[in-house]
């Protein structure tokens, strides 16, 4: 087991990602933020809280997207669906998708399919906490990255959040 991000590093990384999103989407005009269920919402909640310190909170449009039934592996194993909560149209909006770990790219592909049910965005960008860059199966790259790591297929990246796991860190596990 190796620590990739400590609690303090994780907090700083979240702040940096929020600032980068705001830098590229000034005042969040025509921008919506969508966290991916289940584990991406822990990161997106924090980024949104950081953004609320930087801009008028009423300017932030934030939704949560469940991609369970859009996955290409939904038939292989039982998945429990989470709630989707997108109380606005994404038609012609800039969408910032947020997830914790980018691995094969299949989750993001499913999210792109699911987004079309809510309108056709003008642009979609991707924000991830951890990018496992050499594991990609699809040509998907993040626009905002907390940390890039090189892993082998037998390793796992585990993100711990206080709300769910009682600790706050990112670790690399050897299987």
C-alpha positions as CSV (number, residue, x, y, z in Angstrom):
1,X,0.0,0.0,0.0
2,X,1.3,3.4,-1.0
3,X,-0.2,6.8,-0.2
4,X,-0.8,8.8,-3.4
5,X,-2.5,11.8,-1.7
6,X,-2.6,12.5,2.0
7,X,-5.6,14.3,3.6
8,X,-3.8,17.7,3.3
9,X,-2.7,17.1,-0.3
10,X,-6.3,16.0,-1.2
11,X,-7.7,19.3,0.2
12,X,-5.2,21.3,-1.7
13,X,-5.8,19.4,-4.9
14,X,-9.6,20.0,-4.6
15,X,-8.9,23.7,-4.2
16,X,-6.7,23.7,-7.3
17,X,-9.2,21.9,-9.4
18,X,-11.9,24.4,-8.4
19,X,-9.7,27.3,-9.3
20,X,-8.8,25.8,-12.7
21,X,-12.5,25.2,-13.5
22,X,-13.3,28.8,-12.6
23,X,-10.3,30.1,-14.6
24,X,-11.6,28.4,-17.8
25,X,-15.3,29.2,-17.1
26,X,-15.3,32.7,-15.7
27,X,-18.3,33.3,-13.3
28,X,-19.5,29.9,-14.5
29,X,-21.6,31.6,-17.2
30,X,-23.4,28.9,-19.2
31,X,-21.5,26.2,-17.2
32,X,-23.0,23.3,-15.3
33,X,-21.2,20.9,-13.0
34,X,-22.2,17.2,-13.1
35,X,-20.8,14.8,-10.5
36,X,-20.8,11.1,-11.4
37,X,-22.5,8.6,-9.1
38,X,-21.5,7.0,-6.9
39,X,-18.0,8.1,-5.9
40,X,-17.5,11.1,-8.1
41,X,-20.0,13.1,-6.1
42,X,-17.7,13.2,-3.1
43,X,-15.2,15.1,-5.3
44,X,-17.8,17.2,-7.0
45,X,-19.5,18.2,-3.7
46,X,-16.1,19.5,-2.5
47,X,-15.3,21.3,-5.8
48,X,-18.7,23.0,-5.7
49,X,-18.2,24.0,-2.1
50,X,-14.9,25.6,-3.1
51,X,-16.5,27.4,-6.0
52,X,-19.2,28.8,-3.6
53,X,-16.3,30.6,-1.8
54,X,-15.2,32.2,-5.1
55,X,-18.4,33.1,-6.9
56,X,-22.0,33.9,-6.0
57,X,-23.5,30.5,-4.9
58,X,-26.6,31.1,-7.0
59,X,-24.6,31.1,-10.2
60,X,-23.6,27.5,-9.7
61,X,-25.7,24.8,-11.4
62,X,-24.8,21.4,-10.0
63,X,-26.3,18.0,-10.8
64,X,-25.5,14.4,-10.1
65,X,-25.6,11.7,-12.8
66,X,-26.1,8.0,-12.4
67,X,-24.7,6.0,-15.4
68,X,-25.6,2.5,-14.2
69,X,-27.9,1.6,-17.1
70,X,-25.6,3.2,-19.7
71,X,-22.6,1.0,-18.8
72,X,-21.5,-1.6,-21.3
73,X,-20.9,-4.1,-18.5
74,X,-24.4,-3.7,-16.8
75,X,-25.3,-7.3,-17.9
76,X,-22.2,-8.9,-16.5
77,X,-22.8,-8.0,-12.9
78,X,-25.5,-6.6,-10.7
79,X,-25.3,-2.9,-10.3
80,X,-27.3,-0.9,-7.8
81,X,-28.6,2.3,-9.3
82,X,-28.1,5.7,-7.7
83,X,-30.2,8.8,-8.0
84,X,-29.8,11.2,-10.9
85,X,-30.5,14.8,-10.0
86,X,-30.1,17.3,-12.8
87,X,-32.8,19.9,-12.3
88,X,-31.9,22.0,-15.3
89,X,-31.3,21.6,-19.0
90,X,-27.8,21.2,-20.3
91,X,-28.8,22.3,-23.8
92,X,-26.0,24.5,-25.2
93,X,-24.3,24.6,-21.8
94,X,-20.7,23.9,-21.0
95,X,-20.7,20.7,-18.9
96,X,-17.9,19.9,-16.5
97,X,-18.1,16.2,-15.7
98,X,-16.5,15.2,-12.4
99,X,-15.3,11.7,-11.3
100,X,-12.8,10.4,-8.8
101,X,-10.6,8.0,-10.9
102,X,-10.2,7.8,-14.7
103,X,-9.2,4.3,-15.5
104,X,-10.4,2.6,-18.7
105,X,-12.6,5.5,-19.9
106,X,-15.7,3.3,-20.0
107,X,-17.5,5.2,-17.2
108,X,-17.0,8.5,-19.0
109,X,-18.2,7.0,-22.3
110,X,-21.4,5.9,-20.4
111,X,-21.7,9.4,-18.9
112,X,-21.5,11.0,-22.3
113,X,-24.4,8.7,-23.5
114,X,-26.4,9.5,-20.4
115,X,-25.9,13.3,-20.7
116,X,-27.7,13.3,-24.1
117,X,-31.0,12.5,-22.2
118,X,-30.7,16.0,-20.7
119,X,-29.9,18.0,-23.8
120,X,-27.1,18.6,-26.2
121,X,-24.2,20.5,-24.4
122,X,-22.1,22.9,-26.4
123,X,-19.0,21.5,-24.7
124,X,-18.1,18.7,-22.2
125,X,-14.9,18.8,-20.2
126,X,-13.7,16.2,-17.7
127,X,-12.3,16.7,-14.2
128,X,-10.8,13.8,-12.3
129,X,-8.9,13.5,-9.1
130,X,-6.7,10.6,-10.3
131,X,-5.8,9.8,-13.9
132,X,-4.4,6.3,-14.4
133,X,-3.1,7.3,-17.8
134,X,-1.7,4.0,-19.2
135,X,-4.9,2.0,-18.5
136,X,-7.2,3.6,-21.1
137,X,-9.3,1.5,-23.4
138,X,-11.0,4.4,-25.0
139,X,-9.6,7.7,-26.3
140,X,-10.7,9.8,-23.3
141,X,-8.5,12.3,-21.6
142,X,-9.2,14.6,-18.7
143,X,-9.2,18.4,-19.0
144,X,-8.6,18.9,-15.3
145,X,-6.4,16.4,-13.3
146,X,-5.6,16.2,-9.7
147,X,-2.8,13.7,-10.1
148,X,-1.5,11.5,-12.9
149,X,-0.2,8.1,-11.8
150,X,1.3,5.2,-13.7
151,X,-0.1,1.8,-12.6
152,X,-0.2,-1.7,-13.8
153,X,-3.4,-3.7,-14.3
154,X,-3.1,-5.6,-11.0
155,X,-3.0,-2.4,-8.9
156,X,-6.0,-0.6,-7.6
157,X,-6.5,3.1,-6.7
158,X,-8.7,3.6,-3.7
159,X,-10.1,7.0,-2.8
160,X,-11.2,7.4,0.8
161,X,-13.7,10.2,1.7
162,X,-14.6,11.1,5.3
163,X,-18.3,11.0,4.6
164,X,-18.2,7.4,3.4
165,X,-15.0,5.8,4.6
166,X,-14.1,7.7,7.9
167,X,-10.7,8.6,6.4
168,X,-9.4,11.0,3.8
169,X,-6.7,9.9,1.4
170,X,-5.9,8.2,-1.9
171,X,-3.9,5.0,-1.8
172,X,-2.4,2.6,-4.4
173,X,-3.0,-1.1,-3.5
174,X,-1.1,-4.0,-5.0
175,X,-3.4,-7.0,-5.6
